[in-house]
């Protein structure tokens, strides 16, 4: 028995079934991400300290451009099916999948960096001042609660340095190659490492979710978004592999499926357009 309204529109809604279904699904996705963005706002308002410019903005901007480009190629793939040009459909769908793969690769590079990057928060200002001359000599990138436009949100003293582990962590100290001011390169401005006594440290560790509320939010939001990207790529890859058979049987049916998959892909892109400024720039 043929399922009605899989290709042609329903007379009551003017839409076929899959399009109604995907819009209902996207409504639930809006509530999911809306709740997470709301949690971000309340957690940031209540935080004593909030990092600023802690992420790699050029990589984040590159991923934004990649996803916007993928939305364009997704539309071109749908238009190609509507114009009954299957060769162009395969080209543009492959380009969309390529953009998705590039996004995931860039995001994995960012994740790898966070799990190799260490942060050290000093116990208090007095502990920080002990190391300030050496930090300045190394050209370290020092983050405090008095820097930048986020000072209004900070209510407690906070002195932090970031870098890569130089030799290791002992029972009483951690040795770091601090980031420089010029974009966080390894080893300081002139090379060298800083040995910080653990007695002077309030918190230290890699920039994993447990390090701070900020990184917990970062990995939750970007991780969930990355899962959506991977899920969308699976669906688009299915259309690319099985599209020839569907195109030969009923080109309009394939066009409808590609349009529905494209709506989900555009939603994923739209979520990232909100994530980028919220996490990387603000």
N, C-alpha and C positions, 0 to 999 in steps of 0.2 A: 504494500500500500504506500502510495506517495504521500509524504508529509506536505501539507499545504503551506503556502506563503514562505517557502525557503528561497524563492527567486523573485516572485512578484509580490507587490505590496498588498498588505491587508486593506480592505476598503474602509475599515473604521479608523485606522491610525495612519494610513499612507506609508507605512514602513513594513519591511519584511521581518520575520520573527527574530533573526539573529541580530538585527540592528536594535530592536527593542531590548533584547537581552543584554547586549553590550552596554547600552546606556544605563540600564539598571545596575549592571556590574560596576560601571565607572562611578555611579552615584555612591556605591558602598566604598569604593576606593577613595573618593573625596572625603568621606567621613573618617576613614582610616588615617590618611595623611593629615587631615585637618586636626584630628585629635593629637597627633604627634607634634604638629607645629604649635598647637595650643600648649602642650606640655613644655615645649622648648621656651615659650614666652614666659610661663610662670616660673620655670626653673632658673631662667636667666635673671628675672626680676629679683628672685630670692637669693641669688648667689652673692657671696661676699667678694668674690673675685671672678672675673671672666676674661679668658685670654683673647687677645686681638691679633689678627694677622698671623695666626699660628699655622695656617695651612698654606700649601703651595698655590698661590693665586694663578700664575701662568698655566700650570697644569689644569686647574679648575676651569679657567677660561677656554683652554684648548678643548676640554671635554664639552663645554657649552656649545662651542662652534661645531664640534663633531655631531652632537645630537640635533642641532638645528638643521645641519646639512642632511642628516638622515631623514628628517621629516619631509624635506623637499624631495629627496629621492623616493620616499614612500609614496608621495602623491603622484610622482611621475610613473611609478610602477602601476598604480591603479589606473591612471589615464591611459597607459599603454594597453591594458586589458580592455578598457572601454573602447579603444580604437582598433581592437582586434590585432594588435601587433605583439605576438608572444615573444619574439626575439628581444624587443625593447623591454618587455616586462621582466625577462630573466636578467637583463643587464642592470636595470634599476633596482630590482629586488636584491641582487647580489651586492650592489653598492650600499644598500641599506644595511644588509648584514655585515658588510665590511666596516661600516661606521660603528655598528654595535660592538663588534669585536675590538675595534680600536678604543672605544670608550672603556670596555672592561680591562684592557691591557693597561691603559693609563691609570685607571683606578687601582689596579693591583700594584702598580709602582708606588702610588701614594700610600697604600696600606703597608707595603713592605717597609717603606721609610719610617712610618710611625712605629712599627714593631722593632726597629733598630735604633730609634732616636730616644735619648734619655732626657728627662727633666729633673732638676733638683730645686726644690723649694726650701729656702733657708728658714730656720726656726724663728728668727726675728731680725730686726734691722741690725742689731749689734753683731749677730753672727755673719750677716752679709757684709758688713763694713770690714771685717777681718780679711776678706778675700777681694775686696774691691780693687786695690792696686794691681793685684795679679790679673784679675779679670780685665781691667782696662789695658794692661800690657799685652794680653792675648787678643784684644779686640773682640771680646765676647759680646754676644747679643743679650743684654740684661733686660728682663721684663719686670716692671714694678707696677704697683697699683696707682702710680701718679703719672703714667705715660699715656698719651693718646686720648682719643675722644671718649674712651670708656671710663674715665676716672670717676664720673658721677655715679657709676654703678658699684664702685668698690668701697667697702666699708671697713676693711681690716688691712693692716700692712701685709704686703705680699712681694717677696723678692725671689725671682726664679731665673735660672739659667738653663739653657738647652744645649745638647751636643751629643756626640757619639762616645761610647765607652772606649777609653784609651787603653787601659790594661785590664781592669776588672774591678770587682767589688770585694773588699776584704771585710773582716769582722768590725773594723772601726772606720773605714773610709771608702769613698768611691772616687775613681779617677776618670775625668771626662776631658775630651777634646772639645772645648766649647765652640758654639757657632760664632761666626763673625757677624758684624753689623751688616756687611755687604751680602746679605741673602742666605746666611746659614751654611756656609761652606765648612768642611771639616777642618779641624786642627787649629783654629784661631788665625789671627791675621799674620802671625809670624811662626806658626807651628807651635807645638808644645801642648801640655796638658795641665789640668788643674786637679789637685788632690784635695777633696773636701771631706772633713771629718764628719762621720755620721751623727756625732753629738751636736753638730751645728745644723742638722737637716731636719725639717718637719716632714717632708715626703719626697720620695724619689722613685723612679721607675721608668719603664718605656711608656710611650704615649698610647697605651692600650685603653680600652674602656674603663678599666678600674682606676686609671690614673686621676681622672677628674670627671666632674659632671659634664664638662664641655666635650670631652672625648667620648664619653658614653653616648651622648646625643649624636655626635658626629658618626660614630660607627653604626648606631641604630638606624638613623635616617638614610645614610648613604648605603648601608648594607641592604636594607629593605628595598631601596630603589634599584640597587644592582641586581637583586633577585628578580625584580620586575623586568629589567632589561634582558636578563637571560631567558626568562619565560617568554617574552615577546619574540626573542630571536628563535626560539624553538618553533613557535607558530609560523613565523615568516619562512623559516627553513623548510617546514612542511609544505607550505604553498609553493616554494621554489622547486622542490623535488617532485611533488605530485601534480604540479600545475598543468603539465602537458596533457595528462589524462583528463583533468577537469575541463581544460580549455577545449579539447576535442569534443567532449560530450555536450558542454553547455558553457560558452564563454561568459555569459551573464552571471551564472552561478559563481564562477571563479571571481568575477569582478566584485560581486557582493561580499564574498569571503575576504578578499583583499581589503575592501573598504572597512569591514569590521575590524580586521587585524590592524589596519592603519589608525583607526580611532583609538585603540589601546596604545599603540606606539606614540601617537601624538600626546596622549595623556602622560606617558612616561617622560617624554621630553619636557612637557609643561611643568611637571613636578621638579625636574632638575633646574629649570629656569628660576624657580623659587628657592631651591636648596643652595644654589651657588652664591647669591648675594647674602643670604641669611647666615651661612656657615663660613664663607670665605672672606666676605667683605665687611660685614657689620661688627 
